[in-house]
């Protein structure tokens, strides 16, 4: 009986090992969009314009993006005096971002996969933390070329009024 069990066991694994390797699964639209965003890894700087003078920024903003966690996360560090962190990742085939805001909240946004290979829009899903100052509800990326992209943010104040910001970023050393 032991001989028969061993023979069946060996036969099963011989057949399994003789099979051609499985073809890798095609990348999902979310993964392709995430791979597009990972091309933005590097240092960036650019001017900010807003539609609300109270939120005017007089100097160019600097940010750094780097791939982390063995390629599974993209981290953006926005220089606001201390790094303001945003983490992008694919979660169950949905590209998401969590923005760790200076205003002590963490909005979660989900991407609409890029249709043109140049733009990615993230829309609000939920947030945790306080809302005394408001929170981000939309974040858009437009990739112009390897050394130029823009970001468009919509920030919702607690009274429901939106503020739009546009950052025109160029790659810097």
C-alpha positions in Angstrom: 0.0 0.0 0.0 2.9 2.4 0.8 4.4 1.6 -2.6 1.1 2.4 -4.4 0.7 5.7 -2.5 4.2 6.7 -3.3 3.8 5.8 -7.0 0.5 7.8 -7.3 2.2 10.7 -5.5 5.2 10.6 -7.9 2.9 10.2 -10.9 0.8 13.2 -9.9 3.8 15.5 -9.5 5.5 14.2 -12.6 2.4 15.2 -14.6 2.1 18.5 -12.8 5.8 19.4 -13.5 5.5 18.3 -17.1 2.9 21.0 -17.8 4.0 24.1 -19.6 4.4 27.1 -17.2 1.2 29.1 -16.7 1.0 32.3 -18.8 1.2 35.4 -16.7 -2.1 37.1 -16.3 -2.6 40.3 -18.4 -2.2 43.4 -16.4 -5.5 45.0 -15.3 -6.4 48.6 -16.3 -5.7 49.6 -12.7 -2.3 48.1 -12.7 -1.5 49.7 -16.1 -2.5 53.1 -14.7 -0.4 52.5 -11.6 2.6 51.6 -13.8 2.0 54.9 -15.6 2.1 56.8 -12.4 5.3 55.1 -11.3 7.1 56.7 -14.2 6.7 60.0 -12.2 9.3 58.8 -9.6 11.7 61.6 -9.0 11.9 65.2 -7.8 9.5 67.9 -9.1 8.9 71.6 -8.7 6.4 74.0 -10.0 4.1 77.0 -9.4 0.6 76.6 -7.9 -2.5 78.5 -8.9 -5.8 78.5 -7.0 -9.3 79.9 -7.6 -9.4 81.2 -4.0 -7.0 84.0 -3.0 -7.0 82.9 0.7 -5.2 79.7 -0.5 -2.7 81.5 -2.7 0.8 80.0 -2.7 3.6 82.5 -3.5 6.5 80.1 -4.1 6.9 77.0 -6.2 6.0 73.7 -4.5 8.5 70.9 -4.4 7.6 67.3 -4.2 9.3 63.9 -4.4 7.8 60.7 -5.7 9.4 57.3 -5.1 8.4 53.7 -5.6 8.3 51.6 -2.4 7.3 48.2 -1.1 8.9 46.2 -3.9 7.0 48.2 -6.5 3.6 47.9 -4.8 3.4 51.5 -3.6 4.1 54.9 -4.9 4.8 57.6 -2.3 4.5 61.3 -2.9 6.1 63.7 -0.4 4.8 67.2 -0.8 7.1 69.8 0.9 4.8 72.0 3.0 7.5 72.7 5.6 7.3 69.0 6.7 6.6 66.2 4.2 2.9 65.8 3.5 2.5 62.1 2.4 0.3 60.5 -0.2 0.4 56.8 -0.9 -0.8 55.2 -4.2 -1.5 51.5 -4.4 -3.6 48.9 -6.2 -6.1 47.4 -3.8 -8.1 44.5 -5.1 -7.8 45.7 -8.7 -8.7 49.3 -7.7 -6.0 52.0 -7.9 -6.3 54.1 -4.8 -4.6 56.9 -2.9 -4.6 57.9 0.7 -3.5 61.5 1.4 -2.1 62.0 4.9 -3.2 65.7 5.1 -1.6 68.4 7.2 -5.2 69.1 8.3 -5.3 65.9 10.3 -7.4 63.7 8.0 -6.9 60.9 5.5 -9.0 61.1 2.4 -9.2 57.9 0.3 -9.7 58.4 -3.4 -10.0 55.8 -6.2 -8.8 56.2 -9.8 -10.7 56.0 -13.0 -8.2 54.1 -15.2 -6.4 56.2 -17.7 -8.1 56.0 -21.1 -5.5 58.0 -23.0 -2.3 56.9 -21.2 -1.7 60.5 -20.1 -4.4 61.5 -17.6 -5.5 59.8 -14.3 -8.4 61.1 -12.2 -9.0 60.1 -8.6 -12.4 60.7 -7.0 -13.4 60.8 -3.3 -14.4 57.6 -1.6 -14.2 58.4 2.1 -12.1 60.0 4.8 -11.0 59.4 8.3 -9.9 62.0 10.9 -11.1 65.5 11.4 -12.9 67.7 8.9 -12.5 71.1 10.7 -10.4 72.5 7.8 -11.9 70.4 4.9 -10.5 67.6 2.8 -9.4 66.6 -0.8 -12.2 65.3 -3.0 -10.5 65.1 -6.4 -6.9 64.7 -7.6 -6.0 64.6 -11.3 -2.7 64.0 -13.1 -1.8 64.9 -16.6 1.5 63.6 -17.9 2.8 65.9 -20.6 6.1 64.1 -21.1 8.8 62.4 -19.0 9.9 65.7 -17.4 6.6 67.6 -17.1 3.3 66.8 -15.5 0.5 68.7 -13.8 -1.7 68.0 -10.8 -5.2 69.3 -10.3 -6.7 69.1 -6.8 -10.2 69.9 -5.5 -10.4 70.6 -1.8 -13.8 70.8 -0.1 -14.1 73.3 2.7 -16.3 72.4 5.7 -19.0 74.8 4.4 -19.2 72.8 1.2 -17.3 75.3 -1.0 -14.7 73.8 -3.3 -11.2 75.2 -3.9 -9.4 74.2 -7.1 -5.6 74.1 -7.3 -3.4 73.5 -10.3 0.3 72.7 -10.0 2.5 72.7 -13.1 5.5 70.5 -12.3 8.8 70.1 -14.0 11.3 67.4 -13.1 14.4 68.7 -11.2 17.7 67.0 -10.2 
